[in-house]
Amino acid sequence: MKLIQEEPTLATAAAKAGMDEKTARKYRDLERLPSQRKRQRTWRTRKDAFEEEWPEIVEILERDEAVEGKTILEYLDRQHAGRHQEGELRTLQRRIKVWRARYGSAKEVMFVQEHRPGRQGQSDFYVHERNGRHDRRAAI
């Protein structure tokens, strides 16, 4: 959009942006960038494959949150033979990830400390009495 305003012709701006003149014209006429045109999808494109078994999956996760999606899918395949396919594993993993984020136990918070050599030093001082006066020397 910026190049369209700066360059004398649309063809020059399109060439500098690395796109076809027709594409540049389309974006100019829309007055939006391609990233601003996309809308978030709120509908499902497929039927939920785990809708019927989801309460059972939640029970398993409540007993042990560390259970992986593959283990649950194998369990479901033993219980309901032929109902699920290998390709549904990633879908199940995503559903489990959302469940853990919403209802799972809180994760331990850890702040990673970075120690750079030479930036900070640590020393231990002691007081040594020599010839009746205090002398501070570093302990080595």
C-alpha positions in Angstrom: 0.0 0.0 0.0 2.9 2.3 0.8 4.6 1.7 -2.5 1.4 2.4 -4.4 1.4 5.9 -2.9 5.1 6.5 -3.4 5.7 5.2 -6.9 4.5 7.1 -10.0 2.7 4.1 -11.6 1.0 1.1 -10.3 3.2 -1.2 -12.5 6.4 0.1 -10.8 4.9 -0.3 -7.3 3.8 -3.9 -8.2 7.2 -4.8 -9.6 9.0 -3.5 -6.5 6.6 -5.4 -4.2 7.2 -8.6 -6.3 3.6 -9.1 -7.4 1.6 -8.9 -10.6 0.0 -5.5 -11.6 -3.4 -7.1 -11.5 -2.9 -8.3 -7.9 -1.7 -4.8 -6.9 -4.7 -3.2 -8.4 -7.0 -5.6 -6.5 -5.4 -4.7 -3.2 -5.5 -1.0 -4.0 -9.2 -1.2 -4.8 -9.9 -3.2 -1.6 -7.9 -0.7 0.5 -6.8 -3.5 2.7 -3.8 -5.8 3.0 -4.3 -9.5 2.4 -3.7 -10.2 6.1 -6.6 -7.9 7.0 -9.1 -9.6 4.6 -9.1 -13.0 6.3 -11.8 -13.6 8.9 -11.6 -16.1 11.7 -13.7 -19.2 11.0 -16.2 -20.1 13.8 -17.8 -23.1 12.3 -16.7 -26.7 12.0 -15.8 -28.1 8.6 -16.3 -31.7 9.8 -18.4 -33.6 12.4 -16.6 -34.0 15.7 -15.2 -37.6 15.6 -14.9 -37.8 19.4 -18.2 -36.3 20.4 -19.7 -39.5 21.7 -16.6 -40.7 23.6 -15.5 -37.3 24.9 -17.0 -37.8 28.5 -15.1 -41.1 28.6 -11.9 -39.3 27.5 -12.4 -36.6 30.1 -12.7 -39.3 32.8 -9.3 -40.7 31.7 -7.7 -37.3 31.7 -9.1 -36.5 35.2 -7.6 -39.7 36.5 -4.2 -39.1 34.9 -3.4 -35.9 33.0 -0.1 -37.3 31.7 -1.9 -39.8 29.4 -1.0 -39.0 25.8 -3.5 -38.8 22.9 -2.0 -41.8 21.2 -2.7 -44.0 24.2 -6.3 -42.8 24.5 -6.8 -43.4 20.7 -5.5 -46.9 21.1 -7.8 -47.5 24.1 -10.8 -46.2 22.1 -9.9 -48.4 19.2 -9.9 -51.4 21.5 -13.3 -50.4 23.0 -14.9 -49.3 19.8 -13.2 -51.3 17.0 -13.1 -49.6 13.6 -14.7 -46.4 14.7 -11.6 -44.2 14.6 -8.7 -43.9 12.2 -5.0 -43.1 12.7 -5.6 -39.7 10.9 -7.8 -38.6 13.8 -4.9 -38.7 16.3 -3.9 -35.1 15.7 -7.5 -33.9 16.2 -7.6 -35.8 19.5 -4.3 -34.3 20.6 -5.6 -30.8 19.8 -8.8 -31.4 21.8 -6.7 -32.8 24.8 -4.4 -29.7 24.6 -7.4 -27.4 24.9 -8.9 -29.4 27.8 -5.6 -29.3 29.7 -5.3 -25.6 29.2 -8.9 -25.0 30.5 -9.4 -27.7 33.1 -6.0 -29.3 33.8 -3.8 -28.6 36.8 -1.7 -25.4 36.8 1.8 -25.7 35.5 4.8 -25.0 37.6 6.3 -21.5 37.0 10.0 -21.3 36.5 12.1 -18.3 35.7 15.2 -19.3 33.8 18.3 -17.5 35.1 21.0 -16.7 32.7 24.6 -16.5 34.0 27.1 -14.7 31.8 30.7 -15.2 32.7 32.5 -12.0 33.9 29.3 -10.0 34.4 28.8 -10.7 38.1 31.2 -12.0 40.7 30.7 -13.6 44.0 33.2 -13.3 46.8 33.4 -14.2 50.5 35.1 -11.8 52.8 36.4 -12.4 56.3 37.9 -10.3 59.0 41.5 -11.2 60.0 43.2 -9.6 62.9 46.8 -8.9 62.2 49.1 -6.9 64.6 46.1 -5.7 66.6 44.2 -4.2 63.7 41.4 -5.5 61.5 42.4 -6.4 58.0 39.8 -7.3 55.4 41.0 -9.8 52.9 39.2 -11.9 50.3 39.0 -15.5 51.1 40.5 -17.6 48.3 
